[in-house]
């Protein structure tokens, strides 16, 4: 083998070792920051006045009678904590059975029944009575979605960037077509079908990070179809352009939702919402300037964003925006 070939292989080997050194700590860090199972508890009081929660523990048990249980250990991101009216938990993994022990403001410590966990991200309703508590599991992220979520975390950002570039190209095409008055299915079939495919991919990936995203976009789509009928505008054109407009603002939505963790962040959420409304309105106006014009585009975008905002606030606790 020649010196040139040896030199080439040596460089490749050095690059490979370098990449391995860089990837190894990143992979271990990803294992710690990836999705983890969780429990969220909301409380309701029966035959008694509402009480404040002072503290508590989540007892983890291997047997159904919970005879030898122990509190969930705080380890890295793993924890169990309570606010005045709710409790939350995150863990690397849970035992098969659980019991809740809560200290209340009336000076009593109450224990719950022994319960299990079915969903990956489980939500429970805790019924508090004078002499005890009953825990019942409600809706939650099913276990079968875990693999999809993990896969989404690995390939999702890359795929989202690639599809996002395609989305930007579609936006440009729609704006150009709009200036020519050709945003109609009969004139741009390939453009419409490609938009539906790209939109579906991005919505599915976005839903891995925020489960109700597809529902909120559906609410907006229904409002848009009704609006198009009232405005006597082409429904399929407005629906497709609105769908593409949502792709422009989904990243803003995913950034804005976590800002609602504290009341002080509602102004940040409002700012993101206004920016999203403005972007969608401008795109609708440019793409459908002959069918809608900017005035109607701003109005339609306002109504559909208010509808999805209202839907987000009425969703069950932990799924929607919350108040």
Buried (B, 14 or more C-beta within 10 A) or exposed (E): EEEEEEEEEEEEEEEEEEEEEEEEEEEEEEEEEEBBBBBBBBBEBEEEEEBEBBEBBBBBBEEEEBEEBEEBEEEEEBBBEBEEEBBBBBBEEBBEBBBBBBBBEEEEEBBBBBBEBEBBBBBBBBBBEEEEBBBEBBEBBEEEBBEBBBEBBEEBEEBBEEBBEBBEEBBEBBBEBBEEEBBBEEEBEEBBEBBEEBBEBBBBBBBBBBBBBBBBBBBBBEBBBBBBEEBEBBBBBBBBBBBBBBBBBBBBBBEBBEBBEEEEEEEBBEEBBEEBBEBBBBBBBBBBBEBBEBEBBBBBBEBBBBBBBEBBEEBEEBBBBEE
